[in-house]
């Protein structure tokens, strides 16, 4: 059963657990005090229709990573990787939209690899990779596999937590179908009910409410589903599903250890 998000789970973006809001000495002391789990969130800079800002994934995964860190109690969050594989730069209806930035797969994996290696040097023993977009998952798995093989027996492990995305999206679609009778087509797979709800909960300023329309209002809008059905309440539930799926997979990956 998923635990409900509590008020104290809402992370402060200007404080711990976010590394970029901390000084290096504060990070050093946090590691020394036992915060040896690092979370690397990966988002994306992509089109999300006329109603939603390009940084949707970044806002959502940064928030969720903070919730995950607070739940673990012994984790810090590295800066979110905002450039990820988005597919063909010129793909009609998506990659050709102004503002979309797509990183080639090898470059994406190289950046992840470098970030993980840096965190290992600093004393983190478990490094979690979570991605808020489907295109992020393969690279996370590839980097974790390579580094875990290389570092076998070192006491440091990389965890590609794909359930955050894969299981999280399945759970919210099933919930919306069971609760409201909304089909997968209605909910949509991109910038629809679930995505819009999550951003409403995390960063409501990123939604242009006057632009909400079924499938974005036009065939070339780049929206799949009905964002008019979105709500912050649904967004909270969706993020809860994602965080709890991530927690379960991480605990299984780390031998069932709990903070």
N, C-alpha and C positions, 0 to 999 in steps of 0.2 A: 504494500500500500504506500502511495506517495505521501510524504509528510507535507503539510501546508507550509508555504512561506510565512515566516514570522516577521514582525516589524524589524526586529534586530538583524534579520538576514539582509536587509537592504544595505548594500555596501556604500561607504563614503568614497567617492572617486578621488578625493583629495587627501586620502590617508591610507595607512596600512589596511588591507594587504597589498595595495598597488605599489609596486617597486618604483615606478616613475614619480610617485608622490612622496617618496622617502629619500633620505640622504644615504650615501654609501655606508656611513657608520651605523645608521639605524638598521639597514639591511644586514650588515655584519652582525650586529647584536641580536637581531631576530633569528638569524641562523644559529648563532651560539646558544640561544635560548630554546632551540629545538624546532624552529620552523625550517625544516629541511625538504619540504615538498614545494616545488615550483610549478606553476601552471603557465603554459604558453598558449594564449588564445589566438586563433586565426579567424579573421572575418572576411572582408572583401570590399571592393569598391566597384559597385555595379548598379545598373539601372534597376529601379523598382517601381516603374510607372510614374505617372504625373503626381501621385499623391504621397510619395514616400521618398525620403532623402537617400542619396547614394551610399551613405555610411551605415545603412540599416544593420548589416551583419556585425559591424564593428561595435556599435552601441550595445547590441543585444549580447554578444559573446563576452564583451568586457564586463558588463553587469553580471552575467551568469557566472563568469569565472570568479568574481568577487564573492558571490553567494556560495559557490563551491568551496572557496578558500575559507570562508567563515564557518561553513559546516564542518570542514576537516579540522580546523582549529590550529593546524601546524603548517599552513601553506602561505606562500606569497604569489602574487600574480605579476608576470612579466608583461611588458608592453605588447599590445595586440598587434599582430601582423596584419596590415590592412591591404597589402597587395598579394593576391593569390591567383591561381589559374582560373580564369573566367571563360576560357574557350577562345575561339577564333576572334581576333580583333575586329574583323569586318563582318561577322555573322549578322545577316539581316535581322532586325528586330531586337537585337541584344548587344552584341559586341560593337556595333556601329553607333550606339547611342553616345552622345557627348558625355565625357566624364568617366566612362568605363575604363578601368586599368586592369589589364590581364598580364599576369606573370607566367612565363613559360615554366612548364613542370620542373625541368632541371634546376632552374634558378630558385624556384620556390623551395625545393628540397634542400638546396645549398644554404639558403637563409635559415631554414629550420635547423639544419645540422649545426650551423655555426652558433645559433642561439643556445641549443642544448649543450654543446661543448663548453660554451662560456659559463653556463650555470653549474655544470659539473665542477669546473675549476674552483668555483666560489664555495663549494661545500654542500650543494643540494644533492640528496641521495635518491629522490624520486622526482622525475620530471614528467608532468602530464601535458599531453597535447590534446586540445579540443578544437574543433572546427565547426563553424556555424553554417557552412555551405557544403553541398555535395562534392564540389570540385576539390575541396581541401583534404578529403579523407585519405585518398590513396597515398599522397605524399607523407602524411603523418605516419601511416603504417610502414611505408618504405624506410623512413628515417629511423623509426623505432627499431625495426628489424635489424638494420645495419649496425646501429650503435649498441644494441643489446648483445649482438654477436661479438662485436669488438671489445665490449667492456665486461664480458662474462666473468663472474667471480670477483668483480671490483666492489660490489655492494651498491652500485649505482644502476638504476633501471629507468628506462624510458617507457611511458605508457601511452599508447595511441588509443585514446578513449573515443571510439567511434560511436558508441551507444548514445552519447550526448546528442548526436545528430540523427543517426539512423533510428534508434528506438524512440527518441524523443518525438520525432515527427509522426511516427506511427501511432504513438499513444495519444497525441492530441487529436489526430484525425479520427481515431476510434471514439474518443471522448465526445467530440462534436457530433459525430454520427449518432451515438447512443443517446446523447442528451437533447440534441435539437433536431435530429433527423437529417442533418446536412450531409450530402454525399461528398465524396472526395473531389468530384468535379466542382461542386459549389465552394468548398473550402479552398481549393486551388493548390497549386504546387509552387507558385512564385508570386510574391507580393499580394497574396489573397488574404483570407480571413485570419489565418494563424500568424503569418509574418506581420501583418498590420497590427494585430492585437498585441504582439510582443513589443513592438516599438511603442505603441500607445502606453504600455505599462512602464517601459524603461525610459523613454525619451519622447514624450507626447509632442514636443515641439517639432519633431521630425515628420509629423503627419500633416498634410495639407487637407483638412477636412472638407474643404469646398471642392476638392478634386476627386473625392471618393466616388467610384463608379464600378459596376460589374465589368470585369475584364478590362478595367482601366478606361472604358468608354469608347475604345476604338480598337480595330484589329491589330494595329501597330503599337499599342500602348505599352506592351511588354508586361501585362498583368494576366495571371491565370487564376481565376477564382473571383470571389465576391468580397472585397474589402469593406463594403458597407455594413457587413455583419460583425465587424471587428469590435472588440471592447477591451479595455484595460484588464477587466476581470478574467477574460479568456487568456490574455497575454500572461497574466500571473500564473495561471494554471499550466500553460504551455512551458514556461520557464521552469516551473517546479518539476514537471515531468523530465525535462532535459537534465536538470541538476541531479535529480535522484537516480536517473539512469547512469549518469557519469559516476556518481558515488558508488553505485553497485558494481560497475565494471572495474573501477579502480581498486576497490576492496578485494574483488576476486583476483585481479592481476597482481596485487601485493600480498597475496596469501591470506586475505580475510582480515587484515589488520584494521582496526578502527582507531581514530584519534583519542 
